[in-house]
Amino acid sequence: MGISLTAADVLPQDAASATLVARVFDPSVDGPSVVAIRGEEVVDLSALAPTMSSLLERPDALEIARTHPGTSWPLAEVLAATTNPDGAVPRLLAPVDLQVLKAAGVTFVRSMLERVIEERADGDPARAEEVRAKIGAIVQGHLSKLKPGSAEAAEVKRVLQAEGLWSQYLEVGIGPDPEIFTKAPVLSAVGVGTDVGVLARSTWNNPEPELVLVVNSRGTPVGATLGNDVNLRDFEGRSALLLTEAKDNNASCAIGPFLRLFDDGFTLADAKATEISLDITGPDGFELHGVSAVSEISRELEDLVSHAFGAHHRYPDGFVLFTGTMFAPTEDRDRPGEGFTHVVGDVVRISSPRLGSLTNVVNTAEDAQDWTFGITALMTNLAARGLLG
């Protein structure tokens, strides 16, 4: 993949005081283990927590993550094995396992407008700039400070419908109900240092850097991490009914590098203040940089969680929730007016000072490593290791 990772590359700036947990694939047991990151060491927690889901259900999860003894490996060696597996040293995986992978869409005004543009351009990047120029200023002026679901939002909807500018994306962006969808199957997420996949036949696609909340079975957010909700703009732009093909492909959901548990030093309020940077470096020398502030989200994080979880829907193993992005790149990469799209070999770095950095390399979904370790394999492996029961 052409990348290497060091502790400085992946750890949050305040790692010494952070409660960090993760998952590794341990070749010695031919399966995954839950671990804690303590300084320069990776400590196995699997004797008390066979899955990340089970750890996050425990009232003493913080204590276990900070103090439970176990086999350990140098973080530097684990990171080296993550990008260049040697068959002996554990490598990092996505830091979640049995949690359902959910996502909230159209939660920032900028990305909402880009979705409207995709729709009006019928997924054709060559038409996007023309559509953007035609409707962007009009809609932006109406929507920049609206509270979703408010009486003011309802009035804006009425006006835009009268002007023929209403869209299904505006409905979920400023209406009473947000878009909540299932991003990918359980256990299919990839972690730091691996390939992410876009369909080979997609001609307009982009990363979506997001804050990801991790929520237990009681609907309580217990931690946060970073995510890349890889998206195919041409597919979704042709029809919202192609959302699954646009969002759920091999290696199209990246989460990591670690899960930071909420504690006295890092709370949900701190997560709300997160700024997420995106840096893309292409094999062609192309570079793109952007910053997304979670504080500019149009809905409260608790509101998004309540639309996913409640009397209407339970998650016995918990869930993760991608909270949306304001980043929708419009910079031209190849031809004027066609905006940005990935090429194979792009290095995508999503980072935040208090959550670390998630770095992946773009490949086609067809050529990225196949997802082969599912729920049956996990249960069989944990049972053979005597970790169930």
N, C-alpha and C positions, 0 to 999 in steps of 0.2 A: 504493500500500500504506500510505501514511500514516506511514512511518518514515524517519528519516535516520540515518546512521552517521558517526561520527568515529573517528579513530585511537584516542582514549581509550576509545571504546565497545567496540572489538574486540580491542585488543592486550593481551597478558598484562602484569602489573605489572612484570615484569623483562624486558621486550621487548628492552632494550639488550643483554642478554647471551644472549638466546634464539636458537636456530637455527630460523628459521621459513621454511617453504616453502608454496606455494599454487598454484592454477591460476587463470588468467583466460581469458575469451573476448576475443580481440583482433580488433576489427572490421577492422583493416587487413589481416589474413590470413584473415579469416572463419573462425577456428577457435581452439582452445584452446592456451595456452602455459603451461609450467611456469615459476614465478617464485619468487624469494626476497624476503622482506620484510626490508629493512635500514633501520632507523630509519623515516624518513618516505618511503622510496622503495620501489617495486616493480620488481625487476630481472628481466629476461627471461633464462631459462636454457635455452631450447628448442634452441639450437645444440648443446648437449652432452647434453641430456635431453629428447627429444621427448615423453615421457610421464612422469608421476610414478612409474609402475611401474618404468620403466627407470632413473630417478634413484636409486631406493631399492635397486636391485641393485648399484650401483657402490660399490666400497670407498672412493672419495674423495667420497662424497655430501656429507659435512659441509664439506669444503673447497670444493666447487663452490657449495654454498649460501651460504657466507660470502664468497667472493672472486671468483667468476667474473664477468667484466665482461659487460655486455649493455645493450640498450636499457632505459631505465627510465621510469617514470611516477610522479608524486606519488601517494602513498597516498591523500591526501584526495580527489583527483580520481577515483581508482579506486573508492573507497567511494561517492562521489556517483553515479557511473555504475552502481554495483551496485543501488542502490534506484531510480534514475531513468535508465535507459539513454538515451544521447544519440546512439548510432550512430557515435561517433568514439573514445571513451575505453574502454579495456578494463574489464570488470566481473569481479568475483570469481565463481568457480564452486566447487563442492565440491572439496576439495583432493586427491581421489583419482580415478583413471580406470579402468585395466584391472583393478584389484584386485576380487576377488569380495567382495560385501557380505554378510558373515555376522553372526550375532548369537547370543549366549548368553542364555537366558531363565531366570527363576526362580532367580536367584543371590543374592537377599537375602530374609531371612525375611519382612519386611513385605510385599514384593510377592508372595511365594509365597502368603501367607495371602489376599491379595486375589484371586489367581487361583483359589484354592479357593472363595472366596466367590462370584466370578463364576460358577463352575461350578455351585455349589449353588443359586444364584439363577436359573440358566438364562438368564443375560444380561439379566435384568430389574432395572434400577437401583432400582425401587420395593421390591424384596424384599431388597436387599443389606444394609440396616441390620439387619433381622431375623436374617438368616443370620450376619452379623458378630457380633452379640450372642450368638448361640447357640453358635458354635464357636470364636470367636476366642480367648477366654481359655484354653480347654482345649488347643488346639493350640499356642498361643504358649508355654505352660509347658513343653511337651514339646520344642520345637524351637529355642529361642532360642540355645543354645550347642552344638548338635550338629555334629560334623564329618561332612560327606557321605561316604557309603560306609563308615563305621566300623561296628564291631560294635554300638556303642550305637545307631547310626541304624537298623540292621537290627532291633534289639529294639523300638525305638519303632514301626517299621513294623508289626511283629507285633501290638503292643498296639493301635495305631490301627485295623488291619484288624479286630481282634476287636470294637472298639467301633463299627465301621461308618463310620469317619471317613477311611479312606484315599482318596487322590485321585491321579490321574495327575500333578498338579502337585507333590504331595509326593514322588512317585517321582523326578522329575528334580531336586527341590530338595534332598533328603537322600540319595538313592540313589547308587550308584557312578558313574552316567553323567549328565552334565549335558545340558540341552537345547541343542543347537547347530543352527541352521537358517539358511537363506539368506533374508536380509531383503528383498533387492530385486535386480533385474538389474544387471549391470555397466553403468556410466555413467549410471544413472538417478538417483543422489543429487543433491539440490539443496544449495546453499550458503547462506551468510549473506545476509540481506537479502531473500530471496525468500519466496513463499508456501509453506506446507506444506499438504498436503491430507488431509482426512478425507471418507469417502463421505457424500454428502448424506443418504442414508437411515439413517445411523448416529445413534442417539439417546443413546449412552453411550460416550464416548471420552476419551482423555487423552494428553498428551505423556509421553514417557519419557526424561528427561535421563540421559545415560550417558557414561562414559569409553569412547572408541573407540581400540583399539590398531591400529596399522598394522604388518603383518607381511610380510617379504619372501618370496621363493620358497624360501628355505632354512628357513623356519619361525622366523626370528628377529624379535622385535619391534624395530622401528627408530624408532618414534615414537608419538605419541599426539595425539588431538584430542577434540573434543566432538561428541556426536550426539544427535539426537532420533528415537527409534524410535517414531514415531507409532503409536498402537494403538487399535483399536476394541474396547472391552470387551464390548459387547453381542454382537458376532459371535463372538469367541473364547469367551465365556461360554456361548453356546448349544451350541458343539461345538468341541473342539480341532482337529477336522478342517477348521474354517474359518480356521485360522491364516493361510493365505495371503491370504484376503480381508480379514482383520483387519489384516495387517501390510503387504502389498505393493499399494499403490495409487499413482496419479499423485501425485508430490510428497510421498510419505509417509516418505521417508528423508532427513533433513537432517544434513549433516556440515560441521564447520568451526569457526571461520572459517579457521584455518590448521592446518597439520600442524607440530607441534613435534618436531624430531628429537632422539633421545636423544644426549646428549653428556656431558661431565664435569659440566656444571652442571644437567642435568636427565636423570635416569635412570629405569629401570623402577621402582626403589624409590620415587622421587619421585612417579611416576604412581600407585602404590599408595596414597600418602598424600593423594591429591587429594580435595578437597571440592568438590562441584558444587552450585551454587545454581540454583534455578528460580524465575522471577518471571513471572507471567501478569497482564496488564492487559487487561481486556475493554472493548469499546465501550460496555458497559452500566455501567461504573464498577466492576465486580467486580475484585478483586485476590486473588491467591493467591501465597504464598511458601513455599518449602521448601528444605531442604538435605539432600544425600545424601553420605555419607562412603564412599568406595571401600574404606576399611579395614574396613568392616563386612560386606564381601562374604563369602559362605560358602565359596567356593573360591578357591584361589590363581589369579592371572591366568595363570601358566605352565601350570597344570592345564587351564584353559579352552583355551589355545592348543593344547596337546597333544591335546585331544579333537577339535579342528578339523583339525589338521595332523599327519601322521605317515606311517608306512608304509601306512596305510589310505586316505590322501587327500593329494594334492599340489596345489599351486596355482602353476603356472609363472609367473604374473604377480603373485603375492602375494595377500594378502587383508586386509580390515579386519575387526575383530571388536568389535561392540558387546558390552560386558561385563555388561550388565544394570543394573537400577535398583532402589533401595529405595523409590522414590517412586511411590505409587499414591494419588492424591488422593481423600479421602473427605468433604471439606467440602461442605456443601450449597450449591448455586448458585441454584437456582430453587425447587423444592419440597422441604420437609423430608423427609429420609430417602432422597432420590434422588441425593445426592452431587454430584460435579463432572462436567460435560461441557463440551466446547468450544462456542463460538459463532463464526460467521464474524466476523473482525475482531480476535480475540484476538491480542495481541502476546506471544510466548513468548520469553523471554530465558534461555538456559542459559549459565552462566558459571563460571569457576574462575580464581583469581588467576594461575596459571601457564600457563593454556591460552587465556585470553581469553574472548570472549563470542560466542555463536551466537544471533542474533536473527532470528526469522521471524514471519510473520503467517499466521494460520489462514484457510484458504479451503476450499471443497469440492474434493475431488479432481477433480470434473467441471469446475470453473471455473478451477482452477489452470493455469498455463501447461503446455501439452502437452510431453511428452518426445519430442523429434524427432531429437536428435543422438546416434546410436548408434555401434556399432563400425565399421560400413561407412563412415559419414560421417567418423569420426575417421581411419581409415586412408587414405581418399581425400584428405582435407585434408592430412595429414602428407606423403603422397607428392607432392602438388602443390607443397608447400613445400620439397621436397628433403630432408626430415628422416628418411626411412627408408633403410635400406641401409647 
